Amino acid sequence: MKTLWLLAIPTWLLADVSPRGSMLSTHTASEGIVRLQDGRLVVAGGNTGAGLSASAEIFDPRTRRWTEAPGLVSGRYYHAVALLRTGDLLVIGGYAKKHDASCGLLDPKTATWTPTGAMSTPRAGHAAVTLLDGRVLVWGGYDGAGYPNSSEIYDPAARAWKDGPPSEVSHTQGTAALLPGGRVLAAGGNSNAGAGNTAEVFDPRANSWTKAAPMKFGRYLQAHASLPDGRVFVSGGHGAQASVEIFDSRANAWTEGPSLNRGRQNHAMVALPGGAIAAIGGTGAETSIEIYEPARRAWRQGADMPRARAVPLAALLPDGRILVTGSAPETDFYDLKRDRWEPGPQASAGRAIR
């Protein structure tokens, strides 16, 4: 396999999706961890250190337990994941001893897997977003030889993929976010030219990509959170950047936000009530959490995590705490009000899924 920056590729995920497939008010789970329609959380696949996992684990906030769901088509990481309107979880491509085009469906009610249609192009480090009509858009990635700028669209009813329009650049390891009205933002990412600042918007009704205003800084391996007003908050990236940029789709403009206290890449970002945001872990800040306070337009450093997490996964729980997992089998809960960490249940393995 060609050597490239695939040590920590984001498993791109849509913003939280309701049963009707509409975007909720905030992006309350980071890339790589999926919030199901019943509120449970799922992490699928990944590198456990002992090999590539062919299972998922489901966390139930009510019982505070993880349950394993084995039987994915093949173990993989660098894959993408999308929640369908049926409630099933679609796992897409990734690296499974080679760059893979295969896909699998997890029924979280029965914890069983079913193979589904394969993509036409193998991809690792690609993006996936569930559109408002229930289809899934995938683009970019690394196919073993280069960075394709092609896209494909999955039809859940047909369980098959169709070719979509190409984007201008690949946007591999970049930002993928659902915008108000159902359009999709692709920003930054890796390609043969290195870290990019290009941004594009996909319109499902027109079935086309349109060039958007570019970011000020080229970046990949960044994190993002979608805010209640529809803006997209992007931070960090390759080289453990500390810079922050905010995209307003209505104005087609980026503005610089207050920089992180700690530069980071591969970190998790979670939107919190009132427009606050948590930035958690990541390379360069493995034990660090900081909270963006919109009234002050500044980041507040929180208590250090109990363990280092170079590639964390995080989600806001119904009780207001933040669940953090990934890079280790242990789960930790962050209490925002008390600024302290509490131990949680242990998963079957520590999963590096990106």
Helices and strands as residue ranges (DSSP letters): E 34-35, E 41-44, E 55-60, E 65-70, E 80-83, E 89-95, E 99-107, E 112-116, E 127-130, E 136-139, E 151-155, E 160-164, E 175-178, G 180-182, E 184-187, E 199-203, E 208-212, E 223-226, E 232-235, E 244-248, E 253-257, E 268-271, G 273-275, E 277-280, E 289-293, E 298-301, E 313-316, E 322-325, E 330-335, E 340-346
